[in-house]
Amino acid sequence: MAAPRRCLGSHGGGRGAVASVAMAAAALTSGGRMAAVGLLWLAAALGQVLAGPRYRPDWDSLDARPLPAWFDQAKVGVFVHWGVFSVPAWGSEWFWWHWQGEHRSDYQRFVQRRYPPHTTYADFAPRFTAHDFHPREWAQLFQRAGARYVVLTTKHHEGFTNWGSPVSWNWNSLDTGPHRDLVGELGQALRESNIHYGLYHSLLEWFNPLYLADKESGFKTQNFVLKKTMPELHDLVLKYKPDLIWSDGDWEAPDSYWNSTSFLAWLYNDSPVKDTVVVNDRWCNNCSCHHGGYYNCADKYKPGTLPTHKWEMCSSIDKLSWGYRSNMNISELMDEASIIEELVQTVSFGGNYLLNVGPTKEGVIVPIFQERLLALGRWLDTNGEAIYESKPWRVQMENSTDMVW
């Protein structure tokens, strides 16, 4: 008898495994050598069923993966933008790009007035000290804010990594600046508080020579991806086992350059977090709002209706920046009522709400940000039953217009 065909290599593999179990069970009843063969088939087929489906490195297969339930239930998260950009702490977290990429005169004047001549962006890194970073205090604050998950920038577009990346020599938080594993320390504190941990990671780096060379080639070469992006993503997953990967920096190149589908197939099939990890939609220049575990679509995205796909709205207490700015003023910050209004509107349309704060270079979440987070937490203490684990309710009205209440 020919061995039963096994449906591996696709998200439909589970159905083939069930058929294999049935054929193996039939063989077991035949006795003798046939029964022994049936045992082997049964073991293999049950292994398939228990292991779950295999996902192919293409969007049709990857997009069919069910979203792990914890994410939709969580509803509320805190975003943390922290890096070398927290040292100049002026303008926005895109400081380096505005200064050296666009050569904006306001950024050039800022550096000339406040730093010695010939200052480079790399000179800011030793000043990124994290002297006052106490991860357990952060975790307690986020817990009191009602956050069920937290997303930290492990690497923004500047390329500086908040952990000891093996492919970011002397441009990471262990080699310079804090001389600490910021990603690992916060992760341990959050897990002690039973808060899910998400890692933001930028695919691109503005001024990395490997990336610029690939870009010059029209993205026909992949030296940056193979030597930098993919090794870092795999290192983050294997070292920290995140609950969520918040990808960004995707907009200049297609998924064939980024190797996005191959990475996600490994993540879903073989990684240590294959059954629990959640990812967003920023994996290529035409992925947003089309592919991925859930959709961001755009910063501060508000669909205005009930989407058919799970989504997340990321917002920032500082309306003009994601990173900390020393020059912000109170009129540029969201007030308590605005935050709650955004949260309620987002959840009513089936989304999650990810609210951002930017710590100082020392690792302080400034009091005004803490006040806003604690106000949100107090509101959720009273009204959280209507938020957490809730489902949007679509009501058919007489005029056939769908409304959500």
N, C-alpha and C positions, 0 to 999 in steps of 0.2 A: 504494500500500500504506500502511495506517495505521502510524504509529510504534508500536513495541512499548511496552506499558504498563510503567512503572517503579514498583517497589515501594519508594517512599521513605517516610520518616516512621514507621517501625516497626522493632522489632528483628528483623523477618523480612526486611528489605530485601535482604540478601545473596542470598537465593534468587531474588528477582526479577531481580537484576543478572545472575546466572548465566544465567537464561533469555534475557535481553537479549543477552548475549554470543553464545549459540547462534544466535539469530535474525539478529544482525548478521553472523556468519560465513557463514550461508546466503546472505544478500544479497550478500556479497562474491563469491560464485561465479557470480552472474548477469551480471556484466560491465556496462560502460558506466555510466550514471547510477545504476543500482541499486547498483553496487559502491561508488560515491562515497558514497551515502547509508549503505551498510553500514559504511564506514569511520567515519563520524560516529557511528553507533550504537555501533560497537565501542569507540571512544574513550570515549564517555560511560559505557558499561556497565562497561568495565574500570576507569574511575575510581571507579565505585560499589563494585566489588569491592575495590579497593585501599583505599578510604576506610573500608570496614567498614559495619556496619549503623547505621541512625539510630534513636535512642531517643526515644520519645514522653515527654512530661511527665506520666506516670502510673505508678503503682507496678507494674502488670503488666509494662510494658515495661522500666522501670528495673531491676526485680528480676531480669530475665532476663539482664542483662549478666554475662558471666563475670568472676569475681574474678581480677585480675592475679596471675599465679603467684608473684611474688616475695613476696607477703605470707604465704601459707601456708608457704613455704619458710623464712621468716625466724625464726619461732617466738619469738624473744626481743627485747623492746624495753625502752627506758627512758623513763618519763614524767617531765616536769619541770614542776612548778607554781611559777611565779615571777611576781611582780607587786607592786603597792603593798601588798598584804596581808603581804608579807615585811618590811615596816617595823615595824608593831606586833609581828608575829611571836609572836602569843599566841592560844591557843584553837584557831583553824583559819583556813583561807583564806576562810571565810565571815565574817570578822571584822566587816566593815561591816554586813552584814545582821543579825548577832546584836546589834550595838551600836545601830544606828539603825533597823533594821527591826523587830526584836523587842523592843528596849529591855531587853535582859537586864541585870540588876543587876550581875552579875560583870564584864561587859564595860564597863559604865559606870564602875564603881569602878576598873577597870584604867586607863582613860583619865584619870580624875580624879587618880589617884595619880602618873601618870608624865608627863603632858603639861600645858601651860599651860591656864588656863581658856579656854573657848570654842574649843577645838581642834576642827577639822573633819577629815573623812577626807581631803579635798583637801590638807590641810597635811602629810600623810604623803608625798605624791608627791616633793617635793624631796629627801627623805631616802632615796629609792630610788635609790642612787647607782651601783650596779654597778661601783664602783671596782676591785674585784678580780676582775672577770669576764674570764677568758681563754678564749675559745671553743675554741682548739686543745687546751688542757689538758682541758677538758670532753670533747672528742671522743676524746682519747686514753684518758681514764678509761672512757668508755662502750664504747670498742673493747675494752679490757682486761676489761671486765665481760661481754663476749660478746654485746653488743647488736647486732642487725642493723638496727634502726631506732630512732629517737628522736622523741618527740612533745613539743613545747614549747607552753606556753600563750601564744598570741599575744594573747588577750584573755579574761579570766575574767569572771564576772558583774558585777564592779565597773566594767567598761567601759574601763579603762585599757588602751591597746594598746602592745605591746612593739615596735612599728614606727611609722613616721610616717604613720599613717592619715590620709588627706585629709579624713575626715569625723569626726575626733575631735580637734578643735582644743584645744590646750593640755592635753590629757589623754592624752598619748602619750609614748613614751620619747625622742623627738627634741626635743619642745618643753620638757620638764621632766624632772627626775630625772637619768637617765644621760646624756641628750643623745646617745644612740647608737641605731643600728638593731640591736636585740638579735636580732630574728628573722633578719635578713640575715647578721649576723656568725656566728651559730651555724650557719646553713645552709651557709655557705661552708666552715667548718671540718669539718662532718660529711661533706660531699661529698668533701673532700680525703681523708677516711678511708674512703670508699666505704660510708658508712652512710646508709640511707634516712632521709629527713626528713619528719616528720609535723607538721602544724599543728593544735593544739587551738584551737577558736573557739567562744565562747558566743553563741548566737543572741540571748538576752535580756540586758538590763542592769537590775539591780534598781531603780535610782533615776533612769534616764533619763526626762526629762519626756515625750518622744515615746512611749516605750514605755508609761508609766503612762497616758497619754491613750488610746492604743489599747486598753489593758487595760480602762479605764473604759468604753469603747464596746462591750465584749464582743467585742473583736477584729474589729469590723466595719470599722474604719479600719486603714490599713497605713502610716501615715506613718513609723513607726520602721523598718519593714522596707525601705521604698523609699529612705529617706534615710540609713540607717545600716547595717543588717545586710547587705543585698545589695551595696551599694558596697564594703563592707569585704571580703566574701568574694571578689568579683571581683578586687579589688586584690591580695589575698593570692595568688590563683592566678596572675594575670598577672605579678606582680612576683617571686614566689619559686618558682613551679612545683613545688609540694609533691608528694611521693609519696603522702601520706595526708592526709585532712582528718578530724579527730576532732571532730565536732560535739557540742555540749552546750547546756544551757539551753533545751531544747525543750518542757518538760513542761506549760507553761501554755496552749498554743495549738495549733490544728490546722495541718496542712501547707498548707491554703488561705491561712492568715494568713502563714506564713513564706515562701511561694512556693518551698518546698523542691523540689518535683518539677520546676519550671521551671529552677531553678538546676542540679539534677543532670543534667537533659537537656542543658543547655549544657555542663556539665563533661564529660559523656561524649561529646558530639557534636563540639564546636567548640573546646574549651579547648586550650591547649598541652600539657596532660597527659592528654588524653582516653583514651589507650590504656594508661596506666600507673597512674593515680591510684586509690587505694583510699579508700572512705568507710565510716564506721560506721553505726549505726542510729538515732541521736538527732536526728531531723529533724522530729518533731512529737509531739503529746501521746499518740499511740497507735502510734508507729512502733517503739519499742524491742522487740526480739525478733520483729519482724514484717517490717520493710522496711529496706533498705540493703545495702551491699556485704557487710559482715559484722556480727555481732551482739555488742553489749556486754551488753544486757539490763538489767544493773544494776551498780553499783560492786561489785567483789569477787565477781562472779557465779560460782557453782560449780554447773553443771548436774547433776553426780552421775551422768551417763550420757553416751552418745555422741550429741550432737545431729546432725541431718541438715544443718545449715547451719554454715558457718565462723563461728567466734566468737573472742572475745578476753577474757581475764580481766585486769582492771586492779587492781593491788594497791599498797600503799604500805608502805615500810619503817617509817614512823611510823604505827602502827595507829590513831591518833586524828586525824590530819590529813594533808592532801595538801601544804599549804604548810608552810614552815619554822616551828617553834615553839621559842622560846628556853626554854620551861618544860617541855620533854619530859624524860622520864627513861628510863633503860635498860630498865626493865620494860615500857615502852610501845612498844618497837621489836621488829620481827621479828628473830629470830636466823637464823644461816646455815642451820641445818637446816630451819627453817620455810619459808624462801624456796625452798630446793631441793625440798622436799616439794610446795609449791604449783606450782612449775614442772613437775615430773614429772607430777603429777596433771592439770594443765591440758593438757599436750601429749598425754598418753595419751588424753584425750577429744577430741582434734582441735583444741584451742585454741591461741592465741598468749598469751604471758605478758608483760604490760606492767608493769614495776616502777617505782614512783614515788619520786623524791627531791624535796625542796624546798630550793633554795639560799637563802642569807641575802640581805639587801637589798644587800650588797656584791658578791654573785655568787660566794660561796664555797659549795661542797658540803662540808659539815662532815665531819671525819675519820671519824666513826662511820658515816655514809652511804657514804663511800668504801670503808671496810673491808668493809661488806656487799656492795657491788658487786664489789669485787676478789675476795672469797671465791666469789661466784657465778661469776666469770670463771675462777677456778682450777678449779672443778668442771667447767665446760664445756670447758676445755682437755682434760680427761681423758675426759669423757663426751659431748661435743658430737655425736659421730657418731650417738648414739641420740636426739638432739633435733632438730638442724637437718635440714630437708627430709624429716623422718620422716612416716609415715602411721599413723593408728590402725589397730589390727588387731582386727576383730570376730570372735569365736569363738563358734560355736553349740554350746552345751553339751547334755548329755543331757536335762536338764529343760526345754529350750527357752528358757532364759533367756540373753539376750545378755550376754556378758562381754567386757571389753576388757583385754588384757594388754599 
